[in-house]
Amino acid sequence: MRYLTAQKVVSPATGQTGINSFRYAKAAVRSFELLQTADVGELEAQHVEVPPGGNDILCYLDVLAPDTAQPAAINEVLEALRKTWSKERRGSAEIDEVRALFVPGRTPAEAVSGELDGLVRGLLAVAAADPSPAPLETHPITILVSAQPEGRRYALDQESARRLRVVNGPEWQQASVSVAGDVAADFAKVAAPTFGELNHSLVLTLTGLDVLRLLANFGGVRFVAQPGGKTIWEWPAPDVRPGYCLSCHQHGTLRDAGPGTFVCAYCGNVQPTDGLWVAALT
């Protein structure tokens, strides 16, 4: 099965709103009721307007379809949904094993129709997008972490910089970042054993790519302590467990972080459950 979703989200930190859309292949899920506890498969395509991490979902549109379904079939079921949907209520439609579900959340009634239109556009965009290519390489990009009197310095190793220049273009300039010790300590308290959103920001600043793009192109990214060579953070994380992050909505990204505590290896969110339940929006 293919699982496609478009979510209107808002960042509590910045107030930015937008529609993030994703398409997954080889999904084990067969019904919307089991969506949060099943394997949604492999990420094939995405369109992100609001950077993941800590976002709240305002409303969403989900589609489940056979692997052979074409964008035209998905468009057909979405048109059927639009025609049968009643304002202020959930809507659903099904045509030839292609199913759609719209959850409007708490948006004022006069604005819901426009939100549905935006979600449809976002979902159709990823439905027609070319699949992300297989990793060009399987050796992760390496970021070296060096201790300094005032904190930590982060920089790419020379080989990683060379490989990134192939993707980013010859004009791309390598940079380094220094982080004060108290800043790193604050993030460690919030998202131990990783530094969560700090690492996510550092990856983007140093490489020009987010962690999902680095996974697609190079097989991931890792932070390596200098001297010693110990890996102190990496994506994808080797010891993640099945689970669902209630913050960035990634599947299979949780690490045990003590009794009754889990931390997302992608965004650093700390939560008391494994996320395999999600309260329905009403």
Backbone torsions as a table, in degrees:
resi	resn	phi	psi	omega
1	MET	NA	156.3	169.9
2	ARG	-108.7	139.9	175.2
3	TYR	-118.2	125.5	178.0
4	LEU	-123.2	140.4	178.4
5	THR	-143.1	142.7	171.4
6	ALA	-126.3	128.1	-175.9
7	GLN	-126.4	127.8	169.1
8	LYS	-85.9	121.4	-174.4
9	VAL	-125.6	160.8	174.7
10	VAL	-133.1	138.8	176.3
11	SER	-89.5	115.5	177.7
12	PRO	-60.8	-27.3	-176.9
13	ALA	-73.9	-40.4	-174.0
14	THR	-113.3	-15.7	-175.2
15	GLY	79.8	-1.7	-179.5
16	GLN	-66.9	135.5	175.6
17	THR	-119.8	155.2	178.8
18	GLY	178.7	-178.7	-178.2
19	ILE	-114.9	121.1	175.0
20	ASN	-104.6	128.5	-176.1
21	SER	-126.1	143.5	-176.9
22	PHE	-141.1	147.5	174.4
23	ARG	-128.4	127.4	-179.6
24	TYR	-116.8	143.4	175.9
25	ALA	-112.6	161.7	178.1
26	LYS	58.3	39.5	179.6
27	ALA	-76.1	137.2	177.7
28	ALA	-83.1	-16.1	-175.6
29	VAL	-70.0	142.5	-179.1
30	ARG	-123.4	-6.4	179.2
31	SER	-149.7	154.9	179.4
32	PHE	-66.5	-29.3	-179.0
33	GLU	-63.6	-30.1	-177.3
34	LEU	-101.3	9.9	-170.4
35	LEU	-60.1	-40.0	-173.5
36	GLN	-80.1	-12.3	-178.5
37	THR	-111.8	1.1	-177.8
38	ALA	-108.5	163.8	177.0
39	ASP	-74.8	118.2	-178.6
40	VAL	-85.2	0.6	173.4
41	GLY	91.7	-153.4	-174.5
42	GLU	-103.3	132.8	179.0
43	LEU	-66.8	120.5	-179.0
44	GLU	-100.2	-37.9	-175.6
45	ALA	-156.4	153.1	179.5
46	GLN	-152.8	154.0	171.1
47	HIS	-137.7	115.1	-173.0
48	VAL	-117.3	122.4	176.2
49	GLU	-100.5	-28.0	178.4
50	VAL	-120.9	120.7	-177.4
51	PRO	-53.0	133.9	-179.7
52	PRO	-63.2	154.6	177.8
53	GLY	118.0	104.4	175.7
54	GLY	78.8	9.2	-178.2
55	ASN	-80.1	149.9	172.5
56	ASP	-101.0	138.2	178.5
57	ILE	-87.5	124.5	178.8
58	LEU	-89.9	-37.4	176.5
59	CYS	-165.6	164.6	-178.3
60	TYR	-154.4	162.3	178.9
61	LEU	-134.0	122.4	-178.6
62	ASP	-116.3	147.6	174.6
63	VAL	-136.3	134.8	170.1
64	LEU	-116.2	131.8	-175.2
65	ALA	-148.0	151.2	173.7
66	PRO	-58.9	154.9	-179.3
67	ASP	-59.4	-25.8	-177.4
68	THR	-86.9	-5.5	-176.5
69	ALA	-64.4	137.1	179.3
70	GLN	-94.5	160.0	177.4
71	PRO	-53.7	-32.0	179.1
72	ALA	-62.8	-37.9	179.2
73	ALA	-68.2	-36.4	178.1
74	ILE	-69.3	-41.5	176.8
75	ASN	-60.7	-37.6	-179.3
76	GLU	-63.8	-44.3	-178.7
77	VAL	-71.2	-30.1	176.9
78	LEU	-70.5	-36.7	175.0
79	GLU	-64.0	-39.4	177.0
80	ALA	-64.2	-39.0	177.4
81	LEU	-62.0	-44.8	-180.0
82	ARG	-59.1	-39.6	-176.2
83	LYS	-72.5	-32.5	-174.6
84	THR	-98.7	-11.7	-175.7
85	TRP	-70.0	137.1	176.8
86	SER	-107.0	131.4	-175.6
87	LYS	-56.0	148.4	178.9
88	GLU	70.9	8.3	-179.2
89	ARG	-131.2	159.8	171.5
90	ARG	-62.9	152.8	176.2
91	GLY	-131.5	148.2	177.9
92	SER	-147.3	158.3	178.1
93	ALA	-156.1	155.3	178.4
94	GLU	-147.4	131.1	176.1
95	ILE	-139.7	117.9	175.4
96	ASP	49.5	53.4	175.9
97	GLU	71.5	3.7	173.1
98	VAL	-99.2	119.7	-174.4
99	ARG	-120.0	144.8	179.5
100	ALA	-131.1	145.3	177.4
101	LEU	-137.8	129.5	177.5
102	PHE	-117.6	127.3	177.2
103	VAL	-118.0	111.0	-171.5
104	PRO	-80.1	-11.5	-179.1
105	GLY	68.9	-142.5	-174.7
106	ARG	-113.6	24.8	179.5
107	THR	-67.7	141.2	175.4
108	PRO	-53.2	144.5	-172.3
109	ALA	-55.4	-37.5	-176.2
110	GLU	-69.6	-16.1	-178.2
111	ALA	-102.5	-10.0	-173.0
112	VAL	-65.9	-40.6	-178.5
113	SER	-60.2	-42.0	177.9
114	GLY	-65.6	-36.3	177.8
115	GLU	-66.6	-40.0	177.1
116	LEU	-60.5	-42.2	179.0
117	ASP	-60.1	-42.7	179.1
118	GLY	-65.1	-39.9	177.7
119	LEU	-64.9	-39.9	178.4
120	VAL	-61.3	-44.4	178.7
121	ARG	-61.8	-43.7	179.7
122	GLY	-63.6	-41.3	-178.7
123	LEU	-70.0	-40.5	178.7
124	LEU	-66.0	-30.3	178.9
125	ALA	-63.7	-44.3	179.4
126	VAL	-78.0	-23.8	177.2
127	ALA	-64.0	-35.6	-177.4
128	ALA	-95.1	-4.7	-176.3
129	ALA	-71.1	148.7	174.5
130	ASP	-67.2	144.3	177.6
131	PRO	-60.4	145.7	174.0
132	SER	-61.7	137.5	-178.8
133	PRO	-67.8	156.8	173.9
134	ALA	-62.1	155.0	-179.5
135	PRO	-51.4	132.2	177.6
136	LEU	-66.5	-30.3	179.1
137	GLU	-141.7	166.2	178.1
138	THR	-119.9	14.0	178.0
139	HIS	-104.5	113.2	-172.9
140	PRO	-60.3	151.6	169.9
141	ILE	-65.0	138.3	-175.9
142	THR	-112.6	127.5	174.5
143	ILE	-111.4	122.0	-177.7
144	LEU	-87.2	134.0	-178.6
145	VAL	-115.3	117.3	-177.7
146	SER	-117.4	134.6	177.4
147	ALA	-75.4	138.6	176.3
148	GLN	-131.1	161.9	-179.0
149	PRO	-55.7	-34.5	-175.9
150	GLU	-96.2	-4.6	-179.2
151	GLY	159.9	-130.7	-178.7
152	ARG	-130.6	146.3	175.8
153	ARG	-113.4	133.2	-178.4
154	TYR	-117.1	129.5	179.7
155	ALA	-153.5	150.3	176.4
156	LEU	-72.6	146.6	168.7
157	ASP	-74.9	162.5	-171.5
158	GLN	-63.1	-38.4	-179.4
159	GLU	-66.4	-40.1	178.2
160	SER	-65.3	-39.7	178.1
161	ALA	-61.6	-40.1	178.7
162	ARG	-63.8	-42.8	-178.6
163	ARG	-68.4	-36.9	179.4
164	LEU	-69.3	-31.8	179.9
165	ARG	-64.1	-28.8	176.7
166	VAL	-64.4	-37.7	-179.0
167	VAL	-82.8	-43.9	-174.5
168	ASN	-83.4	-15.2	179.5
169	GLY	100.2	159.3	-174.3
170	PRO	-66.0	-19.2	-178.9
171	GLU	-81.2	-13.6	-177.8
172	TRP	-65.0	135.6	-177.9
173	GLN	-112.5	131.4	177.0
174	GLN	-70.0	143.4	-179.9
175	ALA	-136.2	166.2	172.6
176	SER	-126.9	158.9	-177.9
177	VAL	-133.9	135.1	173.5
178	SER	-109.8	134.9	-179.0
179	VAL	-121.3	127.4	-179.6
180	ALA	-62.8	147.7	-176.6
181	GLY	-58.9	-38.4	-178.3
182	ASP	-69.4	-31.6	177.1
183	VAL	-65.9	-48.3	178.7
184	ALA	-61.4	-38.0	-179.8
185	ALA	-65.7	-39.0	178.3
186	ASP	-62.4	-43.9	179.3
187	PHE	-66.5	-36.0	179.7
188	ALA	-63.8	-37.1	178.9
189	LYS	-66.5	-37.0	-177.0
190	VAL	-77.5	-37.5	-169.6
191	ALA	-134.0	35.5	176.0
192	ALA	-60.3	142.1	9.5
193	PRO	-90.2	1.2	176.2
194	THR	-102.8	171.7	175.2
195	PHE	-99.9	13.3	169.2
196	GLY	51.9	-122.8	-172.4
197	GLU	-63.0	-27.0	175.8
198	LEU	-61.0	-47.2	179.2
199	ASN	-63.6	-41.0	179.5
200	HIS	-58.6	-44.1	180.0
201	SER	-67.1	-40.6	179.1
202	LEU	-62.8	-41.8	178.9
203	VAL	-58.1	-47.7	-178.8
204	LEU	-64.2	-41.5	-179.4
205	THR	-65.4	-43.5	-174.2
206	LEU	-79.4	-32.9	-173.8
207	THR	-107.3	-20.2	-174.2
208	GLY	80.6	1.6	-177.8
209	LEU	-131.5	149.0	174.8
210	ASP	-83.4	173.1	-172.0
211	VAL	-66.1	-31.6	178.8
212	LEU	-68.2	-38.6	177.6
213	ARG	-68.3	-38.2	177.2
214	LEU	-65.1	-35.6	175.7
215	LEU	-63.3	-43.3	-178.0
216	ALA	-67.1	-36.6	-174.1
217	ASN	-93.0	-32.8	-171.9
218	PHE	-129.5	-3.3	-178.3
219	GLY	88.5	7.2	174.9
220	GLY	129.7	-168.0	-179.0
221	VAL	-147.6	150.4	178.1
222	ARG	-145.0	149.7	174.1
223	PHE	-102.6	127.1	-175.8
224	VAL	-121.9	124.9	-178.8
225	ALA	-70.2	141.4	175.8
226	GLN	-123.2	129.2	-3.6
227	PRO	-82.4	176.6	175.7
228	GLY	113.9	-39.5	175.5
229	GLY	80.0	15.8	179.2
230	LYS	-77.6	132.9	175.7
231	THR	-77.7	120.2	-176.5
232	ILE	-105.6	-14.1	174.1
233	TRP	-162.8	142.2	177.9
234	GLU	-154.7	156.3	174.3
235	TRP	-134.6	127.7	-1.3
236	PRO	-72.6	148.2	-179.1
237	ALA	-74.5	139.0	-175.3
238	PRO	-76.2	-19.5	-173.4
239	ASP	-117.1	27.4	178.5
240	VAL	-72.8	157.6	-177.6
241	ARG	-119.1	162.1	174.4
242	PRO	-57.0	137.2	-178.6
243	GLY	170.3	177.7	-174.6
244	TYR	-137.7	121.4	178.4
245	CYS	-78.4	122.6	-178.7
246	LEU	-76.7	-4.4	-179.5
247	SER	-100.8	-57.4	-177.6
248	CYS	-99.8	-4.3	173.4
249	HIS	63.5	33.9	171.7
250	GLN	-94.5	147.6	179.1
251	HIS	-99.2	145.6	175.1
252	GLY	65.3	40.9	-177.6
253	THR	-122.8	8.4	-172.1
254	LEU	-91.5	143.6	172.6
255	ARG	-118.1	145.7	171.1
256	ASP	-64.9	134.1	-179.0
257	ALA	-133.0	38.0	-179.6
258	GLY	112.9	172.3	-178.0
259	PRO	-57.5	121.8	177.3
260	GLY	65.3	23.5	-178.5
261	THR	-134.9	137.9	178.8
262	PHE	-132.2	145.3	178.0
263	VAL	-125.8	138.2	179.8
264	CYS	-81.2	125.8	-179.7
265	ALA	-73.0	-12.9	-178.7
266	TYR	-90.0	-50.9	-174.2
267	CYS	-114.1	-9.8	178.5
268	GLY	87.4	2.6	179.2
269	ASN	-61.5	134.1	175.7
270	VAL	-104.2	131.6	-178.6
271	GLN	-144.6	156.6	-174.3
272	PRO	-86.1	-3.9	-179.3
273	THR	-130.0	172.0	178.5
274	ASP	-81.9	4.5	173.6
275	GLY	75.3	7.9	-177.6
276	LEU	-86.3	32.6	167.6
277	TRP	-148.6	142.5	177.5
278	VAL	-139.7	122.3	-179.3
279	ALA	-61.0	135.3	179.8
280	ALA	-69.5	137.9	173.7
281	LEU	-71.2	140.1	179.0
282	THR	-130.3	NA	NA
